[in-house]
Amino acid sequence: MNTGDARNPKLGVQAATKIYHTASGDLLALDGCSLDISANEIVSIVGPSGCGKTTLLWSMSGLHSLTSGEIRLDGKAITGPHPDIGIVFQEANLLPWRNLDANIRFPFEIKGEKPDRAWIAHLLNRVGLDGFGGKFPRELSGGMQQRAAIVRALALKPSVLLMDEPFGALDSFTREEMNRLVEEIWLDTKTTIVFITHSIEEAIFLSDRVVVLSARPGRVAKEYRVPFARPRSLEIMATKEVFDLTNRIKMDIVGERTRPKAPERPSAEIVRIRP
Amino acid sequence: MSGGDAIPEFSKSKSGDGHEVSLTNLSAFASGPGIKSGKEVAAILAVAVIIIGGIELALRLFHVPLYIMPPPSSIAYALFDEFPLIAPHLGYTLVELLSGFTIGAIIGLVLAAVITQFPFAEKIVAPYILLLVTTPMLALVPLLILRFGFGYTPRIIAVALAAGPMVMINAATGFRRVDSAKIALARSYGASTLQIFWKIRAPMALPMILVGLMIGAIFGLLTAVGAEMVGGGFGLGNRLTTYSSMIQMPQFFAVVLILSTLGILIYVLFFLIGKKWASWEA
């Protein structure tokens, strides 16, 4: 079901199952979810609310353990946080008592490493935050905070970047700007990106592949290739292809949401859209 | 990496800036002395002049006896005249306050940091802490004097007992403010429990710790003076009882003035520290 380099994925999710033990009983968040992500690929994960997108991402990051199944990075099973994986969290998640420079230094402090000043300066310049190093998070707009968070996540040069609904709290204009920025950074670094979002447009604009998860328990319901060339312009968002694709994904998600009971494991299908 | 991970849906209920913090406890700082404009200061001084002048005038006009209420001018005079005699007592009180407060604050901080790591233990201990906070430690002073005599010891213990629980209860509130997203951030870089404590939990708790230290210091001052009034021949509290028994009211009020100044200095000190180190919160 994987369309990437199936034999040698960058990040491989194999039959991931996660059960949360809550006060109101066990909660099956992921049920045998499998997904392969190739190197240098941007993959978006969309799905109905509470379908386990964030759980899946946190498992990929090594922050949460799986109940069963496996996540493999370059063929090696992930058992905890991995230096090769960077995370951009929902909202910027900057430390409010540190200025931007100190926030970006934070990963290096934890690791006990010397910050790579040239690389950080390059990243700050790339996201347009030159000269803001002394500012505190509260002095910055939401978009600027999220740019700083992206710089922090990339500061350790991870080969995989996990982004958990990073722009959900931003207005739509800032969001488009940030989407273009992510693409620019990708063109610059070719970092493998896994992107979780509620916005289908955002997913299509950014991704090589959009993965639709089923309603809880989460499994891969469908995958769509998005074959537009990069860098993409906002104009493609007005084309009929994108319009149709958006609607198909929307119908998938609505279908998932209104589906009465989780049936047999659906086989994922790949739909190709001609640009 | 345990099986009992929380469901990572925490950020849904959070405010825009990513940390759910009540500012009520620092509102005292917000309206503090540092934020006044020149005009406001002038108005405050004008009011002071009017009140003090008015009292002075009324007391002299109605020939109120000195032992009932001395006029402000005589208090000011007594303050200068008697200060060399009062100064050593101010020193004794400061020694009691500083040593008692330091002991109490350290114990309070350590207990708060430890106890908040164990929610179950915290639940068990909470009512006893509340008991310590609400019991006026002055009540124990006669007992402490019986056991330790009339020296520094009972007073320092009383100050520590008064300040410690105040520091602890506020610091615990601070340490309890867990932001799972920030802890996850630190963990994603492989942070140890100790690193998470020093780099995430402690800075997040700092504003509340400062509030606790300020309240603890003021309660400590209160208790030190009270303990000095109960027994022992030295300290500002002892001066109060001595002067009042000799009906030396100007000197009595001079000591009261010194005590108010001490209280204000404590407040200003923590206000300035808060402004420097915890301004990110306000």
Interface residues (C-beta under 8 A of the other chain):
Chain A: Y20 H21 T22 L27 A29 G50 T54 T55 W58 S61 G62 L63 H64 S65 T67 T79 G80 P81 P83 I85 I87 F89 Q90 E91 A92 N93 L94 L95 P96 W97 F106 P107 E109 I110 K111 F136 P137 R138 G142 L156 A169
Chain B: M1 S2 G3 G4 D5 I7 P8 E9 S11 K14 G16 D17 G18 H19 A181 K182 A184 L185 A186 R187 S188 Y189 G190 A191 Q195 K199 I200 P203 M204 L206 A278 W280 E281
